[in-house]
Amino acid sequence: MVAEDRLRTYRGRRDFERTHEPSGRAPASAGGEPRFVVQIHDARRMHFDFRLQVGDVLKSWSVPKGPSTDPGDKRLAVPTEDHPLEYEYFEGVIAKGEYGGGTVIVWDNGTYEPLSHDRGGRPVDFARSLEGGHATFRLHGTKLHGEYALTRFRGGRDGQEAWLLVRKGTARPAGHGTPDPRRARSVRTGRTLAQVAADGEG
């Protein structure tokens, strides 16, 4: 499926005359390692958005408690619509009344390395591994590093598909977990959610 079709839901939920979110009309850049971004979104409910570049879009999950650096933490991740690649850099305020209205900061971003293999140890296409319900990858971010896995544990027949996002490795009794989102700072601008909201930028 081409990116134009994959972004139909994303575009259908937004009025780009009222929101400064990217429309996804810019051509995708070729080459390079796939990208990831973690955004903190202070909307109706505070949550983290975890996004992985798969082809020409960012596959996206809403992670209420955010990704953890502690392998002992299993974090719920609920799939949302595909986002355009430019969304990696979006930071600002989505107007009240618009879909996802609230403040967004880029908490972390960088590249990732697909690691999914079949039972015989042969590499599996990353998009295919996600379709199959389990994908592993290594993050190379400013804040997040190391191997993670996304595993689907509930199907989507009732519209409530759900996954787990887990840091791979040995669980530590006193892991670092995830920082307080209200005190966290953007890797792009160093600002907090409150500072971005005060600036009113979008």
N, C-alpha and C positions, 0 to 999 in steps of 0.2 A: 504494500500500500504506500502510495506516495505521501510526502509530508503534507501536501495541500489537503488531502483527505483526512489525514491523521489529526490535523488541527481544526477540523470542522467544529467539533464540540467546544474547543477552546474559544474560537472566534464567536460562535453562536451565543456564548454566555457574556460577552463583553461589548460595551459601546465605546469604541475607541475615540469618540469625540469627548468622552467624559473621563476615560482612564488613560494614563500615560504608559500602561503596559505595552510591550512590543506586540505588534500585530502578526509577526511571523512572516512578513512579506519579503524580508531580506534574504538573498540567496545564502545557502549553507556553505561554509568554508570547507574546502577539501583537505584531506590528509590530517596527520597529527593523531595523538592519542585521544580517545574519547574523554569527554569532560564530565564532571559532576558538580553539583552545587547543593548546599544546604542553606535554606532561608528560614529566618524566624518570622512568623506571620501573626501579628497581633490583630486578629479579626474577631468575629463573634466569640470564638474560643482561641486562646493562645495555643499555637502549635508550631512544629517545625515542618518544612516541606523539603523532602529528600528527592533529588532529581538526578537521573543518570542519562547521559546521551546514548541513544540507541538509534543509529542511522541519522536521519535528519530531524529528529525531535528529542525532547527530554521526557523520558518516561518518569512519572511523578507519583509520589506517595505522601500522604499526610501522616506525620509521625507525632502524636500528641506530646510525648515526653522527650522527643528528640533522639538522635543516634547516641549510643553510649560507647565509651571507650572500655567499659568493663564487660568481658565476655559473660559474666554472670547475669547481665541484664538482657531480657528478651523484650524488645520494643515493638508494640503494635504499629503496623504500617498499612494504611488504607489507600488503595489506588485512587488517583484522581485523573483528570484528563491529561493527555499529552500536551506539553508546552513547547513553544518555539525555542530554538537554541539560544536566541538573544536573551531569553529570560534569565539565563545565568547571571546577568549583570544588572537585573532590575532591582532597584532599591528606591523606596519612596512611599507615598501615601495613595492608596486606592480610595477613591471618593466614597463617602458614606452613601449607602443605597445601591451601590454597584456590587456585582458579584465579588465576594471576597473582600469587601470594604474593610480597610484597616491599614496598618503600617507594616512595611516589609523591610528587613535588612538582610544582607548577604553575610551569613555567619561564617561560612567556609566555602571554598571552591578549589578546584584543581583538576587533576586527571585521574583516571582509574584504569586498572589493568584487568581485563576479563580473565577469570581462572576456571571457568566451568569445564568439567571433563565428564566423559561417560564412565561406566563401570570398568571399561578396559583401559582407562587412563588417557583416552584420546580427547583432544580439545573439542568442545561443542560450541557452535555458534551462539553468541551471547543472547541474541533475540530469541533463539529457539529454546535456550535454557530458561528464560523468563516465561515463555509460553508453557513450558513443562512444569513450572511452579517452583523451581529452585535454581538459584544462580549465585555463584561466588565471585568475588572481585577484590582487588587490593586498591585502597584509596591512597592517593598521593596529594594530600591537601595541605593547607597551612596549619590546620588544627587536627584534622583526622588523618591518621596513617594506619596502615595495616589491612589485614584481610577481614572482610565482612561477608555475610550471606543474607540473601532475601529468600524466604521460604513461604509459599502460600499454604495456609492451613485451613482456609474455608473458601469454598467455591463461590461463584457469583450468580448462581441461579436466582437468588432472591435479591440481587443487586447489592449484596453486602459482602463482597469479596474482601478477604483480609489476609495480610502477610505478617511475618515476623522479620525484623531487622536485627541481626545479632553480630557482634564482634567475635571473630573466631579466635580460639586460643584457650588457655587455661584461665578459669575464673579466679579473680583476685578478691579476697575478703574486703579490701578497702579500695575498690576501683575508683577511677576519677569520675565516672558517670558523665553527666551533662551539666553545663553551667546554668545558673539562673538566667532565663531568657531576658528578664528585664535589666540585668546587669551586663549581659553579653554585648560585645562590640562587633561592628561590621569589619570584615577583612578588607573591604574596599575603601571605607572612609574613616574607620575608627569610631563611628558614631553609635550611640545606643538607640533603641526604639524610640525613647522619649525625645531624643535630640532630632531624629528624623521627623517625628510627628510635629515637633515644634517648628521645624523648617517648612513643613507642609509641602515638601517636594514630591513629585511623582513621575 
